[in-house]
Amino acid sequence: MGGFLWTVSAAILFANASSAQKAPEIRFDATTPRQRQIELAESAAPAEVSKRATIYVLVAHGYEKARQGSNGFSCLVTRQYVTTMEPECFDAEGSQTTLLTRLRTEELRAEGKSEEAIAADIEAGYKSGKFKAPRKPGIVYMMSSENYVFDPESKRIVHFPGHLMFYAPYMTPQDLGYEKEAPLPYLVHPGAPDTLMIVVPQSSSGSRSKPSSGDHDKH
């Protein structure tokens, strides 16, 4: 009997250890210190932009405004999934449109909604007119060195270099002349109201990091 109990206990411990090993790494959530959140948010854009931007931080009930800006930009750390960490700075147009869906996403997560329910809520919001696509060209800075995004090809979180994103509502690879995927320029969430076109700036050496067909598949 004692041997049986030991075997059961060992099995439980092994199962718990396995679960712990498989637990996804959470790089950013509402427990991340406020100052750290502000620093990450500001790292998304050039200092001249981010120091005058409105800053949002993530708290238990969703995002709250930590600082009111003066240039129309809004900086915060967004998450496609709870395991990603994506410092972004939206310009004035994005702050009035796309940003609202990011705020809503974390509000619903705080309420315990599933990712499927959140996606459905955002989609319904666009259809009802609650959310709107950007109405003119604009930029989202994502220049932080601490971008961790989801790669659907490898099904894992990967580090992604600093880059710029430009609004391209509803754009598809076909609009760019491709039959299927658009490798250059790369489109995030093609065919949707919040489609973005990614540009990765060249380094001082002239080299440029190129997104794979799966990298940075967010929103």
Phi and psi in degrees as a GROMACS rama.xvg file:
@    title "Ramachandran Plot"
@    xaxis  label "Phi"
@    yaxis  label "Psi"
@TYPE xy
-61.1661  -40.9667  GLY-2
-63.3867  -37.56  GLY-3
-64.7426  -44.419  PHE-4
-63.3595  -38.5504  LEU-5
-64.6075  -40.5427  TRP-6
-63.8175  -43.2818  THR-7
-63.6673  -43.755  VAL-8
-62.8479  -41.3956  SER-9
-63.8373  -39.7994  ALA-10
-63.8057  -41.1064  ALA-11
-64.6919  -43.1241  ILE-12
-63.1241  -40.6214  LEU-13
-64.35  -41.5663  PHE-14
-64.2187  -42.4215  ALA-15
-64.1006  -39.8636  ASN-16
-65.0861  -40.4111  ALA-17
-64.2314  -40.9437  SER-18
-63.4527  -40.445  SER-19
-64.6283  -38.5226  ALA-20
-67.1872  -31.9008  GLN-21
-87.4133  -9.10608  LYS-22
-61.0827  130.712  ALA-23
-67.2153  147.257  PRO-24
-78.5845  126.782  GLU-25
-100.426  108.602  ILE-26
-85.662  -23.6105  ARG-27
-153.657  132.004  PHE-28
-160.065  -167.395  ASP-29
-67.5014  -13.5475  ALA-30
-87.6717  -8.5112  THR-31
-62.0013  128.691  THR-32
-50.714  140.933  PRO-33
-54.1251  -46.7136  ARG-34
-64.8637  -37.1099  GLN-35
-63.6622  -40.6035  ARG-36
-61.981  -42.2673  GLN-37
-63.8376  -43.3845  ILE-38
-62.1825  -43.3637  GLU-39
-63.5771  -44.9883  LEU-40
-60.0687  -44.9824  ALA-41
-67.9102  -24.804  GLU-42
-71.2769  -11.6194  SER-43
-71.3842  -27.5102  ALA-44
-128.739  163.564  ALA-45
-54.9734  146.144  PRO-46
-55.1678  -37.0117  ALA-47
-61.2926  -29.2741  GLU-48
-85.048  -52.7939  VAL-49
-69.7668  -27.6962  SER-50
-70.1704  -17.8716  LYS-51
-111.002  9.04476  ARG-52
-90.476  156.433  ALA-53
-71.1968  137.556  THR-54
-115.75  132.537  ILE-55
-112.636  143.315  TYR-56
-123.972  153.188  VAL-57
-91.4982  126.131  LEU-58
-125.514  -173.51  VAL-59
-59.3713  -31.6304  ALA-60
-101.217  6.13395  HIS-61
125.747  -155.065  GLY-62
-83.4804  148.166  TYR-63
-135.771  153.201  GLU-64
-77.0555  121.29  LYS-65
-92.8087  -24.9119  ALA-66
-157.003  134.962  ARG-67
-86.1622  129.406  GLN-68
-93.7318  -176.128  GLY-69
-131.407  0.0938945  SER-70
-116.126  7.21128  ASN-71
86.3199  -10.4391  GLY-72
-84.6501  154.799  PHE-73
-132.989  125.306  SER-74
-117.221  140.321  CYS-75
-166.313  171.441  LEU-76
-102.44  116.899  VAL-77
-100.382  167.672  THR-78
-141.52  117.71  ARG-79
-64.3689  -46.0651  GLN-80
-125.391  166.651  TYR-81
-66.4803  -14.6827  VAL-82
-94.6581  -2.71842  THR-83
-98.1365  166.423  THR-84
-145.683  112.532  MET-85
-134.67  87.063  GLU-86
-63.769  128.358  PRO-87
-138.949  149.733  GLU-88
-127.78  113.808  CYS-89
-90.7709  141.283  PHE-90
-74.447  -174.82  ASP-91
-60.2647  -40.4374  ALA-92
-65.9952  -44.7466  GLU-93
-66.7533  -32.0976  GLY-94
-64.9857  -28.2718  SER-95
-91.0645  -10.0348  GLN-96
-126.536  -87.4284  THR-97
-57.9621  -38.9116  THR-98
-55.0522  -35.7137  LEU-99
-60.7307  -30.7399  LEU-100
-73.2521  -30.8278  THR-101
-68.7962  -41.6436  ARG-102
-63.711  -42.2331  LEU-103
-64.0678  -38.8541  ARG-104
-57.3934  -48.4269  THR-105
-73.6137  -27.5869  GLU-106
-62.0021  -43.5155  GLU-107
-71.9017  -36.2913  LEU-108
-61.6447  -40.8253  ARG-109
-63.2062  -26.2967  ALA-110
-84.5968  -2.42158  GLU-111
87.6141  14.0749  GLY-112
-71.5542  149.275  LYS-113
-74.2759  161.483  SER-114
-62.9868  -35.1339  GLU-115
-65.2726  -42.0607  GLU-116
-66.4053  -36.5176  ALA-117
-65.854  -45.7785  ILE-118
-60.0959  -40.1785  ALA-119
-66.426  -38.8674  ALA-120
-63.7104  -44.202  ASP-121
-65.2545  -43.0942  ILE-122
-61.9394  -42.8478  GLU-123
-64.5647  -35.4963  ALA-124
-64.3586  -38.7387  GLY-125
-67.1041  -41.2409  TYR-126
-66.2892  -35.0036  LYS-127
-82.5011  -13.7382  SER-128
94.3231  -0.766074  GLY-129
-62.4091  -41.1494  LYS-130
-109.7  146.942  PHE-131
-128.946  147.299  LYS-132
-71.8241  153.72  ALA-133
-53.9866  138.924  PRO-134
-96.1986  -4.62976  ARG-135
-156.1  165.681  LYS-136
-59.3135  149.87  PRO-137
-171.767  -176.785  GLY-138
-131.346  147.752  ILE-139
-121.455  116.649  VAL-140
-79.1013  134.687  TYR-141
-140.888  54.5393  MET-142
-90.2402  3.93966  MET-143
-62.7149  151.146  SER-144
-86.5366  3.60084  SER-145
-118.808  46.887  GLU-146
-90.082  121.26  ASN-147
-124.816  108.911  TYR-148
-119.874  165.042  VAL-149
-87.5184  130.037  PHE-150
-106.216  108.633  ASP-151
-67.161  -19.3124  PRO-152
-72.9161  -46.076  GLU-153
-91.9044  -9.14996  SER-154
59.2803  39.2801  LYS-155
-144.824  169.382  ARG-156
-87.3155  130.528  ILE-157
-125.399  154.136  VAL-158
-79.6528  135.731  HIS-159
-126.932  136.249  PHE-160
-67.1422  162.566  PRO-161
-59.1965  142  GLY-162
-157.832  173.427  HIS-163
-114.975  147.323  LEU-164
-129.311  138.712  MET-165
-121.731  139.079  PHE-166
-63.5212  131.765  TYR-167
-144.207  62.9814  ALA-168
-50.4314  128.113  PRO-169
66.912  5.80018  TYR-170
-66.5812  143.838  MET-171
-125.559  165.226  THR-172
-57.4396  -32.6387  PRO-173
-64.2026  -33.4497  GLN-174
-63.7546  -24.5209  ASP-175
-96.88  4.51007  LEU-176
95.2299  2.96339  GLY-177
-92.6728  157.292  TYR-178
-83.0753  -39.2471  GLU-179
-124.482  -104.613  LYS-180
-83.257  152.932  GLU-181
-105.395  102.671  ALA-182
-73.9508  -26.6902  PRO-183
-155.809  115.815  LEU-184
-72.567  152.012  PRO-185
-84.0108  137.093  TYR-186
-105.953  133.318  LEU-187
-95.3304  125.402  VAL-188
56.3376  55.8366  HIS-189
-58.6237  142.947  PRO-190
81.5841  5.1044  GLY-191
-109.149  166.508  ALA-192
-60.549  -28.9146  PRO-193
-106.257  27.1478  ASP-194
-56.0597  137.738  THR-195
-127.833  145.364  LEU-196
-104.63  124.723  MET-197
-94.6602  136.28  ILE-198
-129.294  123.378  VAL-199
-101.117  111.945  VAL-200
-61.3926  152.695  PRO-201
-73.1196  149.157  GLN-202
-80.6594  175.788  SER-203
-63.7989  -23.078  SER-204
-82.6077  -8.47042  SER-205
95.3759  -5.85119  GLY-206
-81.953  157.423  SER-207
-138.585  131.287  ARG-208
-76.5991  131.983  SER-209
-110.19  127.907  LYS-210
-66.5649  140.51  PRO-211
-76.481  174.885  SER-212
-65.5032  -15.4075  SER-213
-109.591  -19.6953  GLY-214
-61.0985  146.877  ASP-215
57.8328  41.905  HIS-216
-87.9224  80.3015  ASP-217
-114.395  170.495  LYS-218
